[in-house]
Amino acid sequence: MNNLSQEEAEVIQYVRRFANEEVKPLAKEIDIKMEVPDKLIKRMHELGLFASYIPKEYGGYGMSFSFLASVIEELSKACPSTALVLDGALTLFAEPVLMFGSEELKKKYLTRVVNGEIGGLALTEPGAGSDAAAIRTTAQKVGSDYVINGTKIFISNGRLARFYVVDVVTDPERKHKGISTFVVDAETPGLKISRDIHKLGIRGSSTVELVFENVKVPESNLVGKLNEGFKVVMETLDAGRIGIAAQALGIAEGALDEAIKYAAQRKQFGKPITDFEGIQFMIADMGTQIEAARLLVYEAAARWDRHEDCIKISSMAKLFASDAAMKITTESLQLFGGYGYTTDMDAERHMRDAKITQIYEGTNQIQRVIIARKMLEESGI
């Protein structure tokens, strides 16, 4: 099952039960109230999900990235906002610390993630979205510390995060070769949330704008080497794209499952609408897209587990799965007819939730650029 060990496959059964019995019943409320309740976050900690992907030497269970992708998929079927709490903490915060952090940094922060503390990634800025190298937030060396000034926007896990991986400019003359990465504690003086950002979908995910005003960070919180943060950014996004692809896959599956159940009991002209060939064709196409997306997502996750080059495959997985999710949620809503356009049903929420997967972790237009460049490079052109 999705390249999982027997132990991981067994644990996924518990995750699926948690998603269906505890998360899904709260999904509509999470969307309306625009927050994931503490009790669900605590339950994810109790179930060991925050510890799952963290290596054993830092108190975790050392499970695979493929397992993490499966968890994100299962949670996203029920509520992608809830899935994003875990996804952000592990793929966007823990992963760069794991890949590039010093032993001291790993012990300091990964043990806290194991204990259920949430992290986030602060990369995007008002003037730097797809062009990650265009960031303007700076960090200047002052004694043994660095002082950060600037603004970050669209920060997932914003109000939940106890610490962030933050990308800054440390040598403006060197452009993208002058970017560095630091871990910054949320309680650091001068770091504040300037506003909450309300969204079309995944409304339960806390998304904020962060302002850094003379935020002092110790040099020991540097992730990787000075002025080599762009590499940290790019490899973090490789992992993050697989997480978002798994999220998109889960959203699509959840939407289609509900649409099929509804269509099977919805009668028109004296019989269930699933008896009509036109409806069957829609279902067949959506099911095929889901299976194709699944193959890409878990091939990408397996390659990440094997520490292989994942640039192209992660972009393909994110591109295909998110495009499929948007198409499938739209078509699933269509199967509900007029009811699908109302908030009585979850179909409209699934469509709203799916849209962001085409945008964050790199827009799908950027994914196509990455894929094409990689293909041309591989062909020797």
C-alpha positions in Angstrom: 0.0 0.0 0.0 1.7 3.2 -1.2 5.2 1.9 -0.5 4.4 1.6 3.3 5.8 -0.9 5.7 3.3 -3.3 7.4 3.5 -1.2 10.6 2.9 2.0 8.7 -0.1 0.5 6.8 -1.6 -0.6 10.1 -1.2 2.9 11.7 -2.9 4.4 8.6 -6.0 2.4 9.6 -6.1 4.3 12.9 -5.5 7.6 11.1 -8.4 6.8 8.7 -10.7 6.1 11.6 -9.7 9.3 13.4 -10.3 11.3 10.2 -13.7 9.8 9.6 -15.0 9.7 13.2 -13.4 12.8 14.7 -12.3 15.2 12.0 -14.9 14.9 9.3 -17.9 15.7 11.6 -16.2 19.0 12.5 -15.2 20.0 9.0 -18.1 22.3 8.3 -17.7 24.0 11.7 -14.0 24.5 11.0 -14.8 26.2 7.7 -17.4 28.5 9.3 -15.4 29.4 12.5 -12.2 29.6 10.5 -10.1 27.6 13.0 -9.0 24.1 13.7 -10.1 23.3 17.3 -7.3 22.6 19.8 -8.9 19.2 20.6 -8.1 17.9 17.1 -4.5 19.2 17.3 -4.1 17.5 20.7 -5.5 14.3 19.3 -3.1 14.4 16.4 -0.3 14.7 19.0 -1.8 11.9 21.1 -1.9 9.7 18.0 1.8 10.4 17.5 1.3 12.1 14.1 3.7 15.0 14.9 6.3 12.5 15.9 5.7 10.1 13.0 8.2 11.5 10.5 10.8 12.8 13.1 13.8 10.4 13.4 14.1 8.3 16.5 17.2 10.1 17.8 15.0 13.2 18.3 12.2 11.3 20.0 10.1 10.5 16.9 9.1 7.3 15.3 11.2 7.6 12.2 8.4 6.7 9.7 8.7 7.3 6.0 7.8 10.3 3.9 5.4 8.0 2.1 3.6 7.4 5.4 3.4 11.2 6.0 1.9 11.6 2.5 -0.7 9.0 3.4 -1.6 10.7 6.6 -2.0 14.0 4.8 -4.2 12.3 2.2 -6.5 10.7 4.7 -6.9 13.9 6.8 -7.5 15.9 3.7 -10.4 13.7 2.7 -12.0 14.8 5.9 -10.7 18.4 6.3 -7.7 19.8 4.5 -7.4 22.7 7.0 -6.7 20.1 9.7 -4.3 18.3 7.4 -2.4 21.5 6.8 -1.6 21.9 10.5 0.4 18.7 10.4 1.7 19.2 6.8 3.1 22.6 7.6 4.7 21.5 10.8 6.5 18.6 9.2 7.2 19.3 5.5 7.7 23.1 5.8 9.3 23.4 9.2 10.8 20.1 10.3 12.0 19.0 6.8 14.4 21.9 6.2 15.8 21.6 9.8 16.3 17.9 9.2 18.0 18.4 5.9 20.2 21.3 6.7 20.1 22.1 10.4 23.0 21.6 12.8 22.8 18.9 15.4 22.1 21.5 18.0 19.3 23.0 16.0 17.7 19.6 15.4 17.8 18.7 19.1 16.4 22.1 20.1 13.4 22.2 17.7 12.6 18.7 16.4 12.0 17.4 20.0 9.5 20.2 20.4 7.7 19.2 17.2 7.5 15.7 18.6 5.8 17.1 21.7 3.1 18.7 19.5 4.5 22.2 19.0 3.7 23.5 15.5 6.1 25.2 13.1 5.7 27.1 9.9 7.6 28.5 6.9 7.9 32.2 6.3 9.1 32.6 2.7 6.5 34.6 0.7 6.5 38.4 0.7 4.1 41.0 -0.8 6.6 41.4 -3.7 8.0 37.9 -3.8 5.7 35.0 -4.6 6.6 32.8 -7.5 10.0 34.6 -7.7 11.3 33.3 -4.3 14.7 34.9 -5.1 13.1 38.4 -4.9 12.6 38.5 -1.2 13.5 41.7 0.6 13.4 40.8 4.3 17.0 41.3 5.6 19.2 40.0 8.3 22.2 42.0 9.4 25.0 40.7 11.6 25.2 42.5 15.0 27.7 40.9 17.3 26.9 37.1 17.6 23.3 37.7 16.5 21.4 38.6 13.3 18.8 41.3 13.3 15.8 40.7 10.9 13.6 43.4 9.4 10.9 42.9 6.8 7.4 41.5 6.1 6.2 38.0 5.2 2.7 37.2 3.9 0.5 34.2 3.4 2.1 32.3 6.3 0.3 29.0 7.0 -0.1 27.9 10.6 0.4 31.6 11.4 -1.2 31.9 14.8 -0.5 28.3 15.7 3.2 28.3 15.1 5.7 28.4 18.0 8.6 28.9 15.6 9.2 29.5 11.9 11.8 28.8 9.3 12.4 32.2 7.8 14.3 33.1 4.6 16.1 36.4 4.5 18.7 38.4 2.5 22.1 38.4 4.2 24.1 39.7 1.2 22.0 41.9 -1.2 24.8 42.1 -3.7 24.7 38.4 -4.4 21.0 38.2 -5.2 19.7 34.6 -4.7 23.2 33.6 -3.7 22.9 36.0 -0.7 19.8 34.4 0.9 20.1 32.6 4.3 17.6 30.7 6.4 17.0 31.0 10.2 14.7 29.5 12.7 12.9 32.2 14.6 10.8 31.7 17.7 7.3 33.2 17.5 7.8 34.9 20.9 10.9 36.8 19.9 10.6 40.5 20.6 9.8 42.5 17.5 8.0 39.7 15.6 4.3 40.3 15.4 1.3 39.2 13.4 0.0 42.3 11.7 -3.2 40.8 10.3 -5.1 37.6 9.7 -5.8 36.8 6.1 -9.3 35.5 5.3 -9.5 33.1 2.4 -11.8 31.4 -0.2 -11.0 27.9 1.0 -9.0 26.0 3.7 -10.6 28.7 5.9 -9.7 26.8 9.1 -6.0 27.2 8.4 -4.5 30.2 10.2 -2.9 32.4 7.5 -1.3 35.6 8.5 1.1 38.5 7.6 4.2 38.6 9.8 6.2 41.8 10.5 9.8 41.6 11.7 11.0 44.8 13.4 14.6 44.4 14.7 14.1 40.7 15.5 17.2 39.4 17.1 18.1 35.8 16.3 21.3 33.9 17.5 23.7 32.8 14.8 23.3 29.3 16.1 19.7 29.4 14.6 21.1 29.5 11.0 19.8 26.6 9.0 22.5 25.3 6.7 25.3 27.7 5.7 25.3 31.5 5.5 24.2 32.7 2.0 23.1 29.2 1.0 19.5 29.6 2.0 18.2 29.5 -1.6 19.1 25.8 -1.7 17.3 25.3 1.6 14.2 27.0 0.1 14.2 25.0 -3.1 14.7 21.6 -1.5 12.0 22.4 1.2 9.6 23.2 -1.6 10.4 19.9 -3.3 9.1 18.2 -0.2 6.3 20.7 0.3 4.9 20.1 -3.2 4.5 16.4 -2.5 2.6 17.2 0.7 0.3 19.6 -1.3 -0.2 16.9 -4.0 -1.3 14.5 -1.3 -3.6 17.1 0.1 -5.1 17.7 -3.4 -5.5 13.9 -3.8 -7.4 13.6 -0.5 -9.7 16.6 -1.3 -10.6 15.0 -4.7 -11.3 11.6 -3.1 -13.5 13.0 -0.4 -15.5 15.0 -2.9 -16.0 12.1 -5.3 -16.9 9.7 -2.6 -19.7 12.0 -1.4 -20.9 12.7 -5.0 -21.2 9.0 -5.8 -23.2 8.3 -2.7 -25.5 11.1 -3.4 -25.9 10.2 -7.1 -26.7 6.6 -6.2 -29.8 7.7 -4.2 -30.8 10.7 -6.2 -33.7 9.7 -8.6 -34.8 11.4 -11.7 -37.1 10.0 -14.4 -37.9 7.1 -12.0 -34.4 5.8 -11.5 -31.0 6.7 -9.8 -29.0 9.1 -11.8 -26.1 6.7 -11.7 -28.1 4.6 -14.2 -27.5 7.4 -16.8 -24.5 6.9 -19.1 -23.6 10.6 -19.0 -23.2 10.4 -15.2 -21.3 7.1 -15.4 -18.8 8.8 -17.8 -18.2 11.6 -15.4 -17.6 9.1 -12.5 -15.2 7.1 -14.7 -13.2 10.1 -15.7 -12.9 11.3 -12.2 -11.9 7.9 -10.8 -9.2 7.6 -13.5 -7.8 11.0 -12.7 -7.6 10.1 -9.0 -5.8 6.9 -9.6 -3.3 8.6 -12.0 -2.7 11.3 -9.3 -2.2 8.7 -6.7 0.5 7.0 -8.7 2.4 10.3 -9.2 2.1 11.3 -5.6 3.4 8.1 -4.1 6.1 7.7 -6.8 7.3 11.2 -5.7 7.1 10.3 -2.0 9.0 7.0 -2.6 11.8 8.8 -4.5 12.0 11.3 -1.6 12.4 8.4 0.8 15.2 7.1 -1.4 16.9 10.5 -1.4 16.7 10.7 -5.2 16.3 13.8 -7.3 12.6 14.8 -6.9 12.5 18.2 -8.6 10.6 17.0 -11.7 8.4 14.3 -10.2 7.3 16.5 -7.2 6.3 19.2 -9.6 4.5 16.8 -11.8 2.7 15.3 -8.8 1.6 18.7 -7.5 0.6 19.9 -10.9 -1.5 16.9 -11.9 -3.1 16.2 -8.5 -4.1 19.8 -8.0 -5.5 20.3 -11.5 -7.4 17.0 -11.0 -8.7 18.1 -7.6 -10.1 21.3 -9.1 -11.7 19.5 -12.0 -13.1 16.7 -9.8 -14.5 18.9 -7.1 -16.2 21.0 -9.8 -17.7 18.0 -11.5 -18.7 16.5 -8.1 -20.6 19.6 -7.3 -22.3 19.3 -10.7 -23.5 15.8 -9.7 -25.4 17.4 -6.8 -27.2 19.7 -9.2 -28.7 22.8 -7.5 -28.1 21.4 -4.1 -24.3 21.4 -4.8 -24.4 25.1 -5.1 -25.8 25.5 -1.6 -24.0 25.4 1.8 -26.3 22.6 2.8 -23.9 20.2 1.1 -20.1 20.0 1.4 -19.5 20.0 -2.4 -19.0 23.7 -2.6 -16.5 23.6 0.3 -14.5 20.9 -1.4 -14.3 23.0 -4.6 -13.2 26.1 -2.5 -10.6 24.0 -0.6 -9.2 22.5 -3.9 -8.4 25.8 -5.5 -5.5 26.7 -3.3 -3.6 23.5 -4.2 -3.1 25.0 -7.7 -1.5 28.1 -6.2 0.6 27.5 -3.1 4.0 25.8 -3.0 4.5 27.3 -6.4 1.6 28.0 -8.8 0.9 25.4 -11.5 2.3 27.8 -14.1 5.6 27.7 -12.3 5.4 23.9 -12.0 5.2 23.7 -15.7 8.2 25.9 -16.1 10.2 23.7 -13.6 9.1 20.5 -15.4 9.9 21.8 -18.9 13.4 23.0 -17.8 14.1 19.7 -16.1 13.0 17.8 -19.2 15.1 19.9 -21.5 18.1 19.6 -19.2 17.7 15.8 -19.2 17.5 15.7 -22.9 20.8 17.5 -23.2 19.3 20.6 -24.9 
